[in-house]
Amino acid sequence: MDFRTLGRSGCAVSTLCLGTMTFGQETDEAGAHAQLDQFLEAGGNFVDTADVYAGSTTETIIGRWFANRPKDLTDRVVLATKGRFPTDDFPNGSGLSTRHLTRALDASLGRLGLDAVDLYQVHAYDPWTPLEETLRTLDGFIRAGKIHYYGLSNFTGWQLAKAVHLARAMGLAEPVTLQPQYSLIVRETEWEIVPAVLDAGMGMLPWSPLGGGWLSGKYQRDQRPTGDTRLGDDPNRGMEAYDRRGTDRTWQIIDAVQKVAEDRGVSMAEVAIAWVTDRPGVTSTILGARTSEQLASNLKAAGLHLSEEETAALDEASDPGVSDYPYGPMGIDQRSRNLAGR
């Protein structure tokens, strides 16, 4: 397992992160604890969760794992959680206000059985709360010793840039990470979000690197999903719905991933995870698995690095087809000339 620092911080985390959204929902407690053990045995140390996963049950499951394992093992874990969305129906029960975030963090620490978490992430932007209030609150959590670092999740480029520069102007701690959706299928992240991350010196924690399972090769062209798969019970589920995501571009990407996988003698999932893990600005890629078998398969991507030729082939197949300016070839050429001083 390779390691990188958490953005500009000095905290080292594994380049693969164990995502826990399945814990308590698709994976029972025994299976969740087995995955945590398995992940650490494989050399990983970075675990990501959130207060709303499985109706807050996920944090409780992780807390019991911490309580039932020796301290010399649990001390290796760099733990991240998130707050922003409602866990109850009361007024002020959501958002990024001081009131909600304070209660949300305290509740998370209680479920986890910990005095502090390493990385606390605001789960999404809140247009109703002044960003200054949110940043002061997060800085206060660090000063109080409740969190060591904070990050952002699902922020757009301008929202991220505003948060970073406000924090600098106010003399507050800055965010160290951003958690965005990013994969060969979802490359629009590169238009504004990646440049903003790089400019701020932050690290990215991509979620859904397999595009909701599409890049693992489990779905077939002109054959609607059935059986025990993410879309087997409901092919129209969410943003990864079969009819929505099953475009010609998606099948083109899948074909390219399959070719690289066959040439390398590895799985398609390994190729897709390796591609995103080595993108500029990425600190750690979040893996989500329902079973220990799925996790074992995904963990094989640790240490896999694609060649320039393989990366170029995947880049070409997954090109989202932007217009010429400002994101396309004309914009790239203009930026290159600006950098050269012309």
C-alpha positions as CSV (number, residue, x, y, z in Angstrom):
1,M,0.0,0.0,0.0
2,D,1.3,3.4,-0.9
3,F,0.9,6.4,1.3
4,R,0.5,10.2,0.7
5,T,-0.1,13.1,3.0
6,L,-3.6,14.4,3.6
7,G,-3.4,17.5,1.5
8,R,-0.8,20.0,2.9
9,S,-1.0,18.3,6.3
10,G,1.7,16.1,7.7
11,C,-0.7,13.2,8.2
12,A,0.1,10.1,6.1
13,V,-2.8,8.1,4.7
14,S,-3.0,5.0,2.5
15,T,-3.8,5.8,-1.2
16,L,-6.8,3.5,-0.8
17,C,-9.5,4.4,1.8
18,L,-12.1,2.1,3.2
19,G,-15.6,3.6,2.6
20,T,-18.2,2.4,5.0
21,M,-21.5,3.5,3.5
22,T,-22.6,-0.2,3.2
23,F,-22.1,-0.9,6.9
24,G,-25.4,-1.5,8.6
25,Q,-27.3,-1.4,5.4
26,E,-25.9,-3.9,2.8
27,T,-23.2,-5.3,5.2
28,D,-24.1,-6.5,8.7
29,E,-22.0,-5.7,11.7
30,A,-19.9,-8.9,11.6
31,G,-19.2,-8.3,7.9
32,A,-18.3,-4.7,8.6
33,H,-15.8,-5.6,11.3
34,A,-14.3,-8.2,9.1
35,Q,-13.8,-5.6,6.4
36,L,-12.1,-3.2,8.8
37,D,-9.8,-6.0,10.0
38,Q,-9.1,-7.0,6.4
39,F,-8.3,-3.5,5.3
40,L,-5.8,-2.9,8.1
41,E,-4.2,-6.3,7.4
42,A,-3.7,-5.3,3.8
43,G,-1.8,-2.2,5.0
44,G,-4.5,0.4,4.7
45,N,-5.0,3.0,7.5
46,F,-7.6,5.4,6.2
47,V,-11.4,4.9,7.0
48,D,-14.2,7.2,5.8
49,T,-17.7,7.4,7.2
50,A,-20.6,9.9,7.8
51,D,-23.2,10.5,10.4
52,V,-26.1,9.8,8.0
53,Y,-24.9,6.4,6.8
54,A,-27.5,3.8,7.5
55,G,-29.4,6.2,9.8
56,S,-26.3,6.8,11.9
57,T,-25.9,3.0,12.5
58,T,-22.6,3.0,10.6
59,E,-20.8,5.1,13.1
60,T,-22.1,3.0,15.9
61,I,-20.8,-0.2,14.2
62,I,-17.4,1.4,13.7
63,G,-17.4,2.5,17.4
64,R,-18.0,-1.0,18.5
65,W,-15.1,-2.2,16.3
66,F,-12.8,0.4,18.0
67,A,-14.0,-0.7,21.4
68,N,-13.4,-4.4,20.7
69,R,-9.9,-4.2,19.1
70,P,-6.5,-3.6,20.8
71,K,-5.5,0.0,21.0
72,D,-2.2,-0.6,19.2
73,L,-4.3,-1.7,16.2
74,T,-7.0,1.1,16.3
75,D,-4.3,3.8,16.8
76,R,-3.2,3.1,13.3
77,V,-6.5,4.2,11.9
78,V,-6.9,7.7,10.4
79,L,-10.7,8.2,10.7
80,A,-12.8,10.6,8.7
81,T,-16.5,11.4,9.2
82,K,-18.9,14.0,7.9
83,G,-21.7,16.2,9.1
84,R,-24.3,18.5,7.4
85,F,-27.4,16.5,6.6
86,P,-30.3,15.8,9.1
87,T,-30.2,12.9,11.5
88,D,-33.5,14.1,13.1
89,D,-36.6,16.1,12.2
90,F,-36.1,19.1,14.5
91,P,-35.5,22.7,13.5
92,N,-31.8,23.4,13.1
93,G,-31.3,19.7,12.5
94,S,-29.2,20.2,9.4
95,G,-26.9,22.6,7.6
96,L,-23.5,24.0,8.4
97,S,-24.5,26.4,11.2
98,T,-22.5,26.4,14.5
99,R,-25.5,25.0,16.3
100,H,-26.0,22.0,14.0
101,L,-22.3,21.1,13.4
102,T,-21.5,21.3,17.1
103,R,-24.3,18.9,17.9
104,A,-23.6,16.7,14.9
105,L,-19.9,16.3,15.8
106,D,-20.6,15.6,19.5
107,A,-23.1,12.9,18.4
108,S,-20.6,11.4,16.0
109,L,-17.9,11.2,18.7
110,G,-20.5,9.6,21.0
111,R,-21.4,6.9,18.5
112,L,-17.7,6.3,17.7
113,G,-16.7,6.3,21.3
114,L,-13.8,8.6,20.6
115,D,-12.6,12.0,22.0
116,A,-11.6,13.2,18.5
117,V,-11.7,12.3,14.8
118,D,-8.8,12.9,12.4
119,L,-10.7,14.5,9.6
120,Y,-14.1,16.1,9.9
121,Q,-15.8,16.9,6.5
122,V,-18.8,19.1,5.8
123,H,-20.9,16.8,3.6
124,A,-22.1,19.5,1.2
125,Y,-22.4,23.2,0.7
126,D,-25.0,25.1,2.7
127,P,-26.4,28.2,0.9
128,W,-28.3,29.4,4.0
129,T,-25.4,29.6,6.5
130,P,-22.7,32.3,6.1
131,L,-19.5,30.5,5.2
132,E,-17.6,32.6,7.7
133,E,-19.7,31.0,10.5
134,T,-19.0,27.5,9.3
135,L,-15.2,28.2,9.0
136,R,-15.1,29.7,12.5
137,T,-16.9,26.6,13.9
138,L,-14.5,24.2,12.2
139,D,-11.5,26.2,13.4
140,G,-12.9,26.1,16.9
141,F,-13.2,22.3,16.7
142,I,-9.5,22.0,15.9
143,R,-8.6,24.4,18.8
144,A,-10.8,22.4,21.1
145,G,-9.1,19.1,20.1
146,K,-12.2,17.5,18.8
147,I,-10.9,17.2,15.2
148,H,-7.4,17.3,13.8
149,Y,-8.2,18.5,10.3
150,Y,-11.3,19.4,8.3
151,G,-12.3,18.9,4.7
152,L,-15.1,19.6,2.2
153,S,-17.3,17.2,0.4
154,N,-19.3,17.7,-2.8
155,F,-18.3,21.4,-3.1
156,T,-18.0,22.9,-6.6
157,G,-14.9,24.7,-7.7
158,W,-16.1,28.2,-6.8
159,Q,-17.4,27.0,-3.4
160,L,-14.1,25.4,-2.6
161,A,-12.1,28.5,-3.6
162,K,-14.3,30.8,-1.6
163,A,-13.8,28.6,1.5
164,V,-10.1,28.5,1.2
165,H,-9.6,32.2,0.6
166,L,-12.0,33.2,3.3
167,A,-10.2,31.0,5.8
168,R,-6.9,32.6,4.8
169,A,-8.3,36.1,5.1
170,M,-9.8,35.4,8.5
171,G,-6.6,33.7,9.8
172,L,-8.4,30.4,10.3
173,A,-7.3,26.8,9.7
174,E,-7.8,25.9,6.0
175,P,-9.5,22.7,4.6
176,V,-7.0,20.0,3.7
177,T,-9.2,17.8,1.5
178,L,-12.1,17.7,-0.9
179,Q,-14.3,14.6,-1.4
180,P,-15.8,14.7,-4.9
181,Q,-17.3,12.1,-7.3
182,Y,-14.6,11.2,-9.7
183,S,-14.1,8.3,-12.1
184,L,-13.5,7.6,-15.8
185,I,-17.2,8.1,-16.3
186,V,-17.4,11.3,-14.2
187,R,-14.6,13.5,-15.5
188,E,-16.3,16.8,-15.4
189,T,-14.6,17.1,-12.0
190,E,-11.5,18.1,-14.0
191,W,-13.0,21.3,-15.4
192,E,-13.1,23.5,-12.3
193,I,-12.8,21.3,-9.2
194,V,-9.4,19.7,-9.8
195,P,-7.8,23.1,-10.7
196,A,-9.2,24.6,-7.6
197,V,-7.9,21.7,-5.4
198,L,-4.5,22.0,-7.0
199,D,-4.4,25.8,-6.5
200,A,-5.3,25.4,-2.8
201,G,-2.8,22.6,-2.2
202,M,-5.6,20.3,-1.0
203,G,-5.9,16.6,-1.6
204,M,-8.8,14.9,-3.3
205,L,-10.6,11.8,-1.9
206,P,-12.6,10.5,-4.9
207,W,-15.8,8.6,-4.2
208,S,-17.4,6.1,-6.6
209,P,-14.2,5.3,-8.6
210,L,-16.0,2.4,-10.3
211,G,-18.9,4.6,-11.4
212,G,-21.4,2.9,-9.2
213,G,-20.1,-0.6,-10.3
214,W,-20.2,0.1,-14.0
215,L,-16.4,0.0,-14.4
216,S,-16.1,-3.4,-12.7
217,G,-17.6,-5.0,-15.8
218,K,-20.7,-6.3,-14.1
219,Y,-23.2,-4.8,-16.6
220,Q,-23.7,-5.8,-20.2
221,R,-24.8,-3.7,-23.2
222,D,-28.5,-4.3,-24.1
223,Q,-29.0,-6.5,-21.1
224,R,-30.8,-4.9,-18.1
225,P,-29.3,-5.8,-14.7
226,T,-30.7,-8.6,-12.7
227,G,-29.7,-10.5,-9.6
228,D,-27.5,-9.5,-6.7
229,T,-25.9,-6.3,-8.1
230,R,-26.3,-2.7,-7.3
231,L,-28.8,-2.2,-10.0
232,G,-30.2,-5.7,-10.0
233,D,-33.2,-4.9,-7.7
234,D,-33.8,-1.4,-9.2
235,P,-32.2,-0.7,-12.6
236,N,-33.4,3.0,-12.3
237,R,-31.6,3.6,-9.0
238,G,-30.1,7.1,-8.6
239,M,-27.5,8.8,-10.7
240,E,-26.1,5.4,-11.9
241,A,-29.4,4.2,-13.3
242,Y,-29.0,1.8,-16.2
243,D,-30.9,3.9,-18.8
244,R,-29.3,7.1,-17.6
245,R,-25.6,5.9,-17.5
246,G,-25.7,3.3,-20.2
247,T,-24.7,5.6,-23.0
248,D,-22.4,5.0,-25.9
249,R,-19.6,6.8,-24.1
250,T,-20.0,4.6,-21.1
251,W,-19.7,1.4,-23.2
252,Q,-16.7,2.9,-25.0
253,I,-15.0,3.5,-21.6
254,I,-15.9,0.0,-20.4
255,D,-14.4,-1.5,-23.6
256,A,-11.2,0.5,-23.1
257,V,-10.9,-0.6,-19.4
258,Q,-11.5,-4.2,-20.3
259,K,-8.7,-4.1,-22.9
260,V,-6.2,-2.7,-20.4
261,A,-7.3,-5.2,-17.8
262,E,-6.9,-8.1,-20.2
263,D,-3.5,-6.9,-21.4
264,R,-2.3,-6.5,-17.8
265,G,-3.9,-9.7,-16.5
266,V,-5.8,-7.8,-13.8
267,S,-9.5,-7.0,-13.1
268,M,-11.4,-4.1,-14.6
269,A,-11.9,-2.7,-11.1
270,E,-8.2,-2.6,-10.5
271,V,-7.6,-0.6,-13.7
272,A,-10.4,1.9,-13.0
273,I,-9.2,2.4,-9.4
274,A,-5.6,2.7,-10.4
275,W,-6.5,5.3,-13.0
276,V,-8.2,7.7,-10.6
277,T,-5.7,7.1,-7.8
278,D,-2.9,8.4,-9.9
279,R,-4.7,11.5,-11.2
280,P,-3.3,14.9,-10.2
281,G,-4.4,16.1,-6.8
282,V,-5.7,12.7,-5.5
283,T,-4.6,11.7,-2.0
284,S,-6.7,8.6,-1.5
285,T,-9.5,6.8,-3.4
286,I,-12.5,5.6,-1.4
287,L,-13.5,2.0,-1.9
288,G,-17.0,0.8,-1.2
289,A,-17.7,-2.9,-0.9
290,R,-20.7,-5.0,0.2
291,T,-18.6,-8.1,0.9
292,S,-15.1,-9.0,2.0
293,E,-14.6,-10.7,-1.4
294,Q,-15.4,-7.4,-3.2
295,L,-13.0,-5.5,-0.9
296,A,-10.2,-8.1,-1.5
297,S,-10.7,-7.6,-5.3
298,N,-10.5,-3.8,-5.1
299,L,-7.5,-3.9,-2.7
300,K,-5.5,-5.5,-5.5
301,A,-5.3,-2.1,-7.1
302,A,-2.9,-1.1,-4.3
303,G,0.5,-0.5,-6.0
304,L,-0.9,-0.8,-9.5
305,H,0.3,2.1,-11.7
306,L,-0.7,2.3,-15.4
307,S,1.7,3.2,-18.1
308,E,1.5,6.5,-20.0
309,E,0.2,4.6,-23.0
310,E,-2.5,2.8,-21.0
311,T,-3.5,6.1,-19.3
312,A,-3.7,7.9,-22.6
313,A,-5.9,5.2,-24.1
314,L,-8.3,5.5,-21.1
315,D,-8.2,9.3,-21.2
316,E,-9.2,9.2,-24.9
317,A,-12.0,6.8,-24.4
318,S,-13.4,8.7,-21.5
319,D,-13.1,12.2,-23.0
320,P,-16.3,13.9,-21.9
321,G,-16.4,15.9,-25.1
322,V,-16.1,19.5,-23.9
323,S,-16.5,22.5,-26.2
324,D,-13.4,24.2,-27.6
325,Y,-13.3,27.1,-25.1
326,P,-12.6,27.5,-22.2
327,Y,-12.2,23.8,-21.3
328,G,-11.4,22.3,-24.7
329,P,-8.3,22.4,-27.0
330,M,-8.5,26.2,-27.6
331,G,-8.7,26.9,-23.9
332,I,-5.8,24.5,-23.1
333,D,-3.7,26.2,-25.8
334,Q,-4.5,29.6,-24.4
335,R,-3.5,28.6,-20.9
336,S,-0.2,27.0,-22.2
337,R,0.7,30.3,-23.9
338,N,-0.2,32.3,-20.8
339,L,2.1,30.1,-18.7
340,A,4.9,30.6,-21.3
341,G,4.5,34.4,-20.9
342,R,3.1,35.0,-24.4
